[in-house]
Amino acid sequence: MSNSNVPLVEAVARLLLRATENWQPTPSDLAQQERHALEALVGAGLVERRITFAVRLPGQTEQASISIEVTGEFGLGEAMEAAVQDLWLRWGERWAELHKQIDTPRPIVEAQENLWRLTADGESAQTDLGGTPEDRQRVIDFVLKRGFFDGTPKRLPDGRITRRQPVRGYGRLLRCQIENAPSGPVGVQVANWAEGAEAFAQAFERLFQAFTPPAKESPAAAAPEAGGKQSAAPAASAPETQATSEAEPKSGKRRYRPETWERVIQFFTQLGQEKISAIVEAIESTRKTEDCLQRLWELGIDLRPYKAEEIASLLGCHKTTVIKTDWWKKRMGKE
């Protein structure tokens, strides 16, 4: 039974001990404090969620049934980015129509299935929670970003400076299927998953802004000034290779071409696209840190020159999880 008065620290501990290694329905009777605790556990990369939801835009007679898996602070946004890319060609025109009616279009999102389970890091944290008081405190502090893990620089005994980095996590699109909406067009925005609706809207809007050319200057603005004087000459256009008109959203934040990123990465890392793809695949497809490290080793990626926190940053986990692996003990001579 949910307790609305439970402190956040206790709520985090209870939920972490309650979670299992296998997918289970997410508790539906959580009080507000417990919902905050679940969000913190997901953000810390200790709990993973699998959510199936239906989404449609106002006025549409079709909807998309989407399944995603998310964990970490960026997981939900990453999964929604993948979903809207699948839907852009089909729904982009409707989104543009909605933009003419309202400044910020909002989809109708209905959560249909909501599951949760421990991640590999969560399994380790669950074990630590039942260990010494110091182990328990370390887990709680990491989840709630406080104490040693409050994000400010900390000096280690050996003089090095470290700080808690955001747990990026991952977001995966499992399925995106178009189907008929159950009750025809919907003009009123009724939804039961506000967080999902907001994340979907933000992802769709970023794509919309990226593909929407900037507004052209009106004829009046380009007309000569009074007295026959011409207005100042317009600035020279940016070189075509910079792709400013088609790649820069209205917010002013530059969106760079993927091929440019690829050339820069290859130049500085000497890794081809195939090798980079294999590394990404290894990180995303292996659930356990031990298996991921072994897979990267088999790909010829030598991580021995790096510190545990640097490896953890690459894998999106906590450094304690790296240190506890047999790979670390064997390769780093820590047996």
C-alpha positions in Angstrom: 0.0 0.0 0.0 1.3 3.4 -0.9 2.2 5.9 1.8 1.9 9.5 0.8 4.0 10.6 3.8 7.1 8.5 3.1 10.3 10.5 2.9 12.0 10.6 -0.5 15.1 8.7 0.8 12.9 5.9 2.1 10.9 5.9 -1.1 14.0 5.4 -3.2 15.2 2.5 -1.1 11.8 0.8 -1.0 11.4 1.0 -4.8 14.9 -0.1 -5.5 14.4 -3.2 -3.3 11.0 -3.8 -4.9 12.2 -3.8 -8.5 13.2 -7.2 -10.1 15.4 -8.3 -12.9 12.5 -9.2 -15.1 9.8 -7.0 -16.6 6.9 -6.3 -14.3 4.0 -3.9 -14.3 5.0 -0.5 -12.9 3.2 0.0 -9.6 0.1 2.1 -10.2 -0.6 3.1 -6.7 2.5 5.3 -6.1 2.1 8.5 -4.1 3.7 11.7 -5.4 6.9 11.2 -3.4 7.2 7.7 -4.7 6.7 8.8 -8.3 9.6 11.3 -7.7 11.7 8.4 -6.4 10.9 6.3 -9.5 11.9 9.2 -11.8 15.2 9.5 -9.8 15.9 5.8 -10.1 15.3 5.9 -13.9 17.4 9.1 -14.2 20.3 7.4 -12.3 20.2 4.5 -14.7 19.2 1.9 -12.1 15.7 1.2 -13.4 14.6 0.7 -16.9 11.1 1.3 -18.2 9.3 -0.2 -21.2 6.3 1.8 -22.2 3.7 1.2 -25.0 1.5 4.1 -25.9 -0.8 5.3 -28.6 -0.3 8.8 -30.0 -2.1 10.9 -32.5 -2.4 14.5 -33.5 -5.6 16.5 -33.0 -8.0 16.0 -35.9 -6.4 12.7 -37.1 -8.3 9.5 -37.7 -5.2 7.4 -37.4 -2.8 6.8 -34.5 0.6 5.3 -33.9 1.1 2.5 -31.5 4.7 2.9 -30.1 6.8 0.8 -27.7 10.0 2.2 -26.2 12.6 1.3 -23.6 14.2 4.1 -21.6 16.6 4.7 -18.7 18.9 7.5 -17.7 18.4 11.3 -17.9 18.3 11.4 -21.8 16.6 8.1 -22.5 13.0 9.3 -23.0 14.0 12.1 -25.3 16.2 9.8 -27.3 13.5 7.2 -27.7 11.0 9.9 -28.8 13.5 11.3 -31.3 13.6 7.8 -33.0 9.8 7.6 -32.9 9.2 11.0 -34.6 11.7 10.2 -37.3 9.5 7.3 -38.3 6.4 9.5 -38.3 7.8 12.7 -39.8 7.0 11.9 -43.5 3.5 10.8 -42.6 2.6 13.5 -40.0 4.9 16.4 -40.8 2.3 18.2 -42.9 -0.4 17.9 -40.2 2.0 19.2 -37.6 2.6 22.3 -39.9 -1.1 22.8 -40.1 -1.5 22.7 -36.4 1.3 25.3 -36.1 -0.8 27.8 -38.0 -3.6 27.3 -35.4 -1.6 27.2 -32.2 1.9 28.1 -31.2 2.7 24.9 -29.5 0.9 21.8 -30.9 0.3 19.0 -28.5 -0.3 15.3 -29.3 -2.9 13.1 -27.6 -0.9 10.3 -25.8 -2.4 7.4 -24.0 -0.2 5.0 -22.1 -1.3 1.4 -22.7 1.4 -0.7 -21.0 4.0 0.5 -18.4 6.6 -2.0 -17.3 9.8 -1.6 -15.2 12.9 -3.7 -14.2 16.3 -3.3 -12.8 19.2 -2.5 -15.1 22.6 -4.2 -14.6 23.7 -1.2 -12.5 20.4 -1.4 -10.6 21.2 -5.0 -9.6 24.5 -3.9 -8.2 22.9 -1.0 -6.4 20.3 -3.3 -5.0 23.0 -5.5 -3.5 24.8 -2.4 -2.1 21.6 -1.2 -0.5 21.6 -4.3 1.6 25.3 -4.0 2.5 27.1 -1.7 5.0 25.6 1.7 6.0 28.3 3.3 3.9 27.2 1.3 0.8 23.6 2.1 1.4 24.3 5.8 1.8 26.4 5.9 -1.4 23.6 4.4 -3.4 21.0 6.9 -2.1 23.4 9.9 -2.6 24.1 8.8 -6.2 20.4 8.5 -7.0 19.4 11.9 -5.4 22.6 13.7 -6.5 23.7 14.8 -3.1 26.8 14.5 -0.9 29.8 13.3 -2.8 27.5 13.0 -5.9 26.0 16.5 -5.9 27.7 17.4 -9.2 30.3 19.8 -7.8 34.1 19.0 -8.3 35.5 16.7 -5.6 39.2 16.0 -4.9 40.1 12.3 -4.5 42.8 11.0 -2.1 45.3 10.8 -5.0 44.7 14.4 -5.9 42.6 13.9 -9.0 39.4 16.0 -9.4 36.1 14.2 -10.2 32.4 15.0 -10.2 29.2 13.1 -10.8 28.3 13.3 -14.5 24.7 12.9 -15.8 23.8 9.3 -16.5 23.0 9.5 -20.2 21.3 6.1 -20.3 19.6 5.1 -23.5 16.3 5.3 -25.3 15.2 2.5 -27.8 12.4 2.4 -30.2 11.0 -1.1 -30.2 7.9 -0.7 -32.4 6.0 2.0 -34.3 2.9 0.9 -36.1 0.2 2.9 -37.7 -3.4 1.9 -37.0 -6.9 3.4 -37.1 -7.9 5.5 -34.1 -10.6 3.8 -32.0 -13.1 6.7 -32.0 -12.5 8.8 -35.1 -11.0 12.3 -35.1 -10.3 13.9 -31.7 -10.2 17.7 -31.4 -10.0 17.9 -27.6 -6.6 17.1 -26.2 -7.3 14.3 -23.7 -4.2 12.3 -22.5 -3.2 10.2 -19.6 0.6 10.4 -20.0 1.6 14.1 -19.8 5.4 13.4 -19.6 5.2 11.3 -22.8 3.1 13.9 -24.6 5.6 16.7 -23.7 8.6 14.6 -24.8 6.9 13.6 -28.1 6.0 17.3 -28.8 9.5 18.5 -28.1 11.0 15.9 -30.4 8.5 16.6 -33.2 9.0 20.3 -32.8 12.8 20.0 -33.1 12.4 18.1 -36.3 9.9 20.6 -37.6 12.2 23.5 -36.9 15.1 21.7 -38.6 13.2 21.2 -41.8 11.4 24.6 -41.8 13.3 27.3 -43.7 13.6 30.7 -42.0 10.9 33.2 -42.9 11.8 35.4 -45.9 12.2 39.1 -45.5 9.0 41.0 -46.4 9.1 43.3 -49.5 8.4 46.3 -47.2 11.6 45.6 -45.2 13.6 45.4 -48.4 12.2 48.7 -49.9 14.5 51.8 -50.2 14.4 54.2 -47.2 12.8 57.7 -47.5 14.9 60.1 -49.5 16.0 57.6 -52.0 18.7 56.1 -49.9 19.1 52.3 -50.0 19.1 50.4 -46.8 22.4 48.8 -45.7 23.6 46.0 -48.0 22.6 42.5 -46.6 25.3 40.4 -45.2 26.9 38.0 -47.5 25.3 34.6 -47.6 27.1 31.8 -45.7 28.9 29.3 -47.9 26.7 26.5 -49.1 28.8 23.9 -47.2 27.6 25.4 -43.9 23.9 24.7 -44.7 22.7 27.5 -42.4 19.3 27.9 -44.0 18.2 24.3 -43.8 20.0 23.1 -40.7 19.6 25.9 -38.2 16.3 26.0 -36.3 14.5 29.2 -35.3 15.9 28.9 -31.8 19.3 29.9 -33.1 20.9 26.6 -32.0 22.9 25.3 -34.9 22.1 21.8 -36.2 25.1 20.3 -38.0 25.1 17.8 -40.8 25.6 14.1 -39.7 28.2 13.6 -42.5 30.3 16.5 -41.0 30.2 14.8 -37.6 31.3 11.6 -39.2 34.3 13.1 -41.0 35.4 14.9 -37.8 35.1 11.7 -35.7 37.0 9.6 -38.3 39.7 12.2 -38.6 40.4 12.5 -34.9 39.8 8.9 -33.9 41.0 7.0 -37.1 37.9 4.9 -36.7 35.7 4.2 -39.7 31.9 4.3 -39.7 31.7 0.5 -39.6 33.9 0.3 -36.5 32.0 3.2 -34.8 28.7 1.4 -35.5 30.0 -1.8 -34.1 31.0 0.0 -30.9 27.6 1.6 -30.5 25.9 -1.7 -31.2 28.0 -3.4 -28.5 27.1 -0.7 -25.9 23.4 -0.7 -26.7 22.7 -4.4 -27.2 24.5 -5.8 -24.2 22.6 -5.3 -20.9 25.3 -6.4 -18.5 28.5 -4.2 -18.1 30.6 -7.3 -18.0 29.4 -8.5 -21.4 29.7 -5.0 -22.9 33.4 -4.7 -21.8 34.2 -8.1 -23.2 32.5 -7.3 -26.5 34.5 -4.1 -26.9 37.7 -6.0 -26.0 36.9 -8.4 -28.8 36.4 -5.5 -31.2 39.9 -4.4 -30.4 38.9 -1.4 -28.2 41.6 -1.2 -25.5 40.1 0.6 -22.5 43.0 -0.1 -20.2 44.5 3.4 -20.4 41.3 4.9 -19.0 40.0 5.3 -15.5 37.0 3.5 -14.2 34.9 6.7 -14.2 35.9 7.4 -17.8 34.8 3.9 -18.9 31.6 4.3 -16.9 30.9 7.5 -18.8 31.3 5.7 -22.1 29.0 2.9 -21.1 26.4 5.1 -19.3 26.8 3.4 -15.9 28.4 4.0 -12.5 32.1 3.4 -12.0 31.5 1.0 -9.2 29.8 -1.3 -11.7 32.9 -1.3 -13.9 35.2 -2.0 -11.0 33.2 -5.0 -9.9 33.5 -6.7 -13.2 35.8 -9.7 -13.8 37.0 -7.8 -16.9 38.3 -4.9 -14.8 40.0 -7.2 -12.3 41.7 -9.2 -15.0 42.7 -6.5 -17.5 43.7 -4.0 -14.8 45.5 -6.5 -12.7 43.2 -6.0 -9.7 42.5 -9.7 -9.0 
